Amino acid sequence: MWASSVNFDLTYAARSHVHSVFVFCCVPVLAVPTCAADIDWTKARAEAVQLLQELIRIDTTNPPVNERAVALQLQKLLESD
């Protein structure tokens, strides 16, 4: 029982970390001023979900701290747009 509790805590911590990266790095990019009528919200949601899934799959476990892989993925995304 203890092991599954630890696993849950690590999973929660990893998700929280990726969520923080997404909120602070991706949301400002998605918040580009535009007319609300021009936004395809279904497509935007699908793209955001896909991006978050890709970020969650990147191994950022310690040691060492591996956030660089997430940063490189976000850099590649931003440079492609």
Backbone hydrogen bonds, N-H to C=O, Kabsch-Sander energy under -0.5 kcal/mol:
donor,donor_aa,acceptor,acceptor_aa,energy
5,S,1,M,-1.7
6,V,2,W,-2.3
7,N,3,A,-2.6
8,F,4,S,-2.3
9,D,5,S,-2.1
10,L,6,V,-2.5
11,T,7,N,-2.5
12,Y,8,F,-2.9
13,A,9,D,-2.5
14,A,10,L,-2.7
15,R,11,T,-2.5
16,S,12,Y,-2.5
17,H,13,A,-2.3
18,V,14,A,-2.4
19,H,15,R,-2.6
20,S,16,S,-2.3
21,V,17,H,-2.3
22,F,18,V,-2.7
23,V,19,H,-2.8
24,F,20,S,-2.5
25,C,21,V,-2.1
26,C,21,V,-0.5
26,C,22,F,-2.2
27,V,22,F,-1.6
30,L,26,C,-2.0
31,A,27,V,-1.2
32,V,29,V,-0.8
38,D,35,C,-1.9
39,I,36,A,-0.9
41,W,39,I,-1.1
44,A,40,D,-2.6
45,R,41,W,-2.5
46,A,42,T,-2.1
47,E,43,K,-2.4
48,A,44,A,-2.4
49,V,45,R,-2.7
50,Q,46,A,-2.4
51,L,47,E,-2.5
52,L,48,A,-2.5
53,Q,49,V,-2.5
54,E,50,Q,-2.3
55,L,51,L,-2.4
56,I,52,L,-2.5
57,R,53,Q,-1.6
58,I,54,E,-0.6
58,I,55,L,-0.9
60,T,58,I,-0.6
69,A,66,N,-1.0
70,V,66,N,-0.5
71,A,67,E,-2.4
72,L,68,R,-2.7
73,Q,69,A,-1.8
74,L,70,V,-2.5
75,Q,71,A,-2.4
76,K,72,L,-2.4
77,L,73,Q,-2.1
78,L,74,L,-2.7
79,E,75,Q,-2.5
80,S,76,K,-1.2
81,D,77,L,-0.8
